[in-house]
């Protein structure tokens, strides 16, 4: 199975390290292929990486 892992923080003072490690560990345990997407965005209206994830061709 191919999956997208999406990590997001709302400020530049934060990082996605803990989120990414947890998600990647889970995906590896399940034997999934994955691509990780990370975003720093505080506005609900502009999350370009999230939009890319939702339309990503995992085909």
Residue frames as a rotation matrix with the C-alpha (Angstrom) as fourth column:
UNK 1
0.584 0.811 0.000 0.00
0.811 -0.584 0.000 0.00
0.000 0.000 -1.000 0.00
UNK 2
-0.547 -0.691 0.473 1.20
0.675 -0.698 -0.239 3.50
0.495 0.188 0.848 -0.82
UNK 3
0.509 0.711 -0.485 0.31
0.860 -0.404 0.311 6.27
0.025 -0.575 -0.818 1.62
UNK 4
0.013 -0.429 0.903 0.96
0.181 -0.887 -0.424 9.95
0.983 0.169 0.066 2.18
UNK 5
0.052 -0.065 -0.997 2.21
0.999 0.006 0.052 11.13
0.003 -0.998 0.065 5.55
UNK 6
0.186 0.130 0.974 1.29
0.350 -0.935 0.058 14.74
0.918 0.330 -0.220 6.25
UNK 7
-0.094 -0.309 -0.946 2.97
0.990 -0.128 -0.056 16.73
-0.104 -0.942 0.318 9.01
UNK 8
0.149 0.196 0.969 2.08
0.437 -0.892 0.113 20.33
0.887 0.406 -0.219 9.77
UNK 9
-0.321 -0.187 -0.929 3.07
0.904 -0.353 -0.241 22.99
-0.283 -0.917 0.282 12.24
UNK 10
0.637 0.724 0.264 1.69
0.768 -0.624 -0.144 26.49
0.060 0.294 -0.954 12.43
UNK 11
0.912 -0.372 -0.172 4.83
-0.336 -0.919 0.208 28.52
-0.235 -0.132 -0.963 13.13
UNK 12
0.524 -0.804 -0.280 8.46
-0.255 0.166 -0.953 28.55
0.812 0.571 -0.118 12.07
UNK 13
-0.145 -0.565 0.813 9.45
-0.961 -0.116 -0.251 28.12
0.236 -0.817 -0.526 15.72
UNK 14
0.408 0.360 0.839 7.98
-0.557 0.826 -0.083 24.60
-0.723 -0.434 0.537 15.68
UNK 15
-0.560 -0.528 -0.639 9.14
-0.829 0.344 0.442 21.56
-0.013 0.777 -0.630 13.76
UNK 16
0.461 0.813 -0.356 7.57
-0.852 0.517 0.078 18.39
0.247 0.267 0.931 12.44
UNK 17
-0.501 -0.818 -0.283 10.23
-0.717 0.576 -0.393 16.00
0.484 0.007 -0.875 13.71
UNK 18
-0.752 0.230 0.618 8.11
-0.398 0.590 -0.703 14.19
-0.526 -0.774 -0.352 16.32
UNK 19
0.351 0.929 -0.117 5.13
-0.622 0.138 -0.771 13.92
-0.700 0.343 0.627 13.98
UNK 20
0.343 -0.290 -0.893 7.29
-0.879 0.235 -0.414 12.64
0.330 0.928 -0.175 11.13
UNK 21
-0.728 -0.685 0.037 9.08
-0.644 0.663 -0.382 10.06
0.237 -0.302 -0.923 13.28
UNK 22
-0.464 0.632 0.620 5.81
-0.385 0.487 -0.784 8.70
-0.798 -0.603 0.017 14.67
UNK 23
0.560 0.737 -0.377 4.11
-0.636 0.091 -0.767 8.48
-0.531 0.669 0.520 11.28
UNK 24
0.127 -0.592 -0.796 7.12
-0.878 0.306 -0.369 6.94
0.462 0.745 -0.481 9.55
UNK 25
-0.810 -0.393 0.435 7.55
-0.572 0.696 -0.435 4.36
-0.132 -0.601 -0.788 12.32
UNK 26
-0.057 0.893 0.446 3.90
-0.373 0.395 -0.839 3.36
-0.926 -0.214 0.310 11.99
UNK 27
0.639 0.291 -0.712 4.08
-0.752 0.042 -0.657 3.17
-0.161 0.956 0.246 8.18
UNK 28
-0.311 -0.842 -0.441 7.22
-0.844 0.458 -0.280 1.04
0.437 0.285 -0.853 8.33
UNK 29
-0.720 0.089 0.688 5.64
-0.458 0.684 -0.568 -1.31
-0.521 -0.724 -0.452 10.88
UNK 30
0.329 0.930 0.164 2.70
-0.327 0.275 -0.904 -1.80
-0.886 0.243 0.395 8.52
UNK 31
-0.312 -0.557 0.769 5.02
0.556 0.550 0.624 -2.39
-0.771 0.622 0.138 5.57
UNK 32
0.739 0.667 0.091 3.60
0.504 -0.458 -0.732 0.55
-0.447 0.587 -0.675 3.64
UNK 33
-0.387 -0.711 0.587 5.38
0.898 -0.435 0.065 2.55
0.209 0.552 0.807 1.00
UNK 34
0.551 0.629 -0.549 5.09
0.753 -0.658 0.002 6.21
-0.360 -0.414 -0.836 1.86
UNK 35
-0.279 -0.564 0.777 5.95
0.646 -0.709 -0.283 9.74
0.710 0.423 0.562 0.92
UNK 36
-0.067 0.167 -0.984 6.23
0.928 -0.351 -0.123 12.37
-0.366 -0.921 -0.132 3.63
UNK 37
-0.003 0.161 0.987 4.88
0.545 -0.828 0.137 15.87
0.839 0.538 -0.085 3.12
UNK 38
-0.241 -0.145 -0.959 5.64
0.941 -0.275 -0.195 18.67
-0.236 -0.950 0.203 5.57
UNK 39
0.025 0.357 0.934 4.14
0.552 -0.784 0.285 22.12
0.834 0.508 -0.217 5.89
UNK 40
-0.652 -0.103 -0.751 4.44
0.680 -0.518 -0.520 25.21
-0.335 -0.849 0.408 8.03
UNK 41
-0.640 0.548 0.539 1.23
0.185 -0.571 0.800 27.15
0.746 0.611 0.264 7.66
UNK 42
-0.939 0.265 -0.221 -0.94
0.175 -0.185 -0.967 29.03
-0.297 -0.946 0.127 10.09
UNK 43
-0.462 0.800 -0.384 -3.90
-0.809 -0.557 -0.187 29.80
-0.363 0.225 0.904 7.87
UNK 44
-0.137 0.515 0.846 -6.63
0.094 0.857 -0.506 27.30
-0.986 0.011 -0.166 7.09
UNK 45
0.751 0.580 -0.315 -7.19
-0.187 -0.271 -0.944 28.92
-0.633 0.768 -0.095 3.73
UNK 46
0.589 -0.609 -0.531 -3.68
-0.734 -0.129 -0.667 28.48
0.337 0.783 -0.523 2.36
UNK 47
0.217 -0.532 0.818 -2.24
-0.481 0.671 0.564 25.03
-0.850 -0.516 -0.110 2.81
UNK 48
0.342 -0.068 -0.937 -0.67
-0.939 0.006 -0.343 24.26
0.029 0.998 -0.061 -0.56
UNK 49
-0.753 -0.645 -0.132 1.13
-0.635 0.764 -0.113 21.12
0.174 -0.002 -0.985 0.58
UNK 50
-0.524 0.653 0.546 -2.09
-0.147 0.562 -0.814 19.67
-0.839 -0.507 -0.198 1.99
UNK 51
0.487 0.715 -0.501 -3.82
-0.614 -0.129 -0.779 20.35
-0.622 0.687 0.376 -1.34
UNK 52
-0.104 -0.617 -0.780 -0.97
-0.951 0.291 -0.103 18.60
0.291 0.731 -0.617 -3.14
UNK 53
-0.881 -0.195 0.431 -1.32
-0.373 0.846 -0.380 15.57
-0.291 -0.496 -0.818 -0.85
UNK 54
-0.102 0.957 0.270 -5.05
-0.236 0.240 -0.942 15.36
-0.966 -0.159 0.202 -1.56
UNK 55
0.788 0.388 -0.478 -4.41
-0.521 0.009 -0.853 15.22
-0.327 0.921 0.209 -5.30
UNK 56
-0.221 -0.975 0.002 -1.16
-0.858 0.195 0.475 13.21
-0.464 0.104 -0.880 -5.27
UNK 57
0.524 0.434 -0.733 -1.20
-0.783 0.585 -0.214 10.42
0.336 0.686 0.646 -7.88
UNK 58
-0.091 -0.558 0.825 -0.25
-0.795 0.540 0.277 7.29
-0.600 -0.630 -0.492 -5.94
UNK 59
0.432 0.482 -0.762 -1.50
-0.902 0.245 -0.355 5.21
0.016 0.841 0.541 -8.90
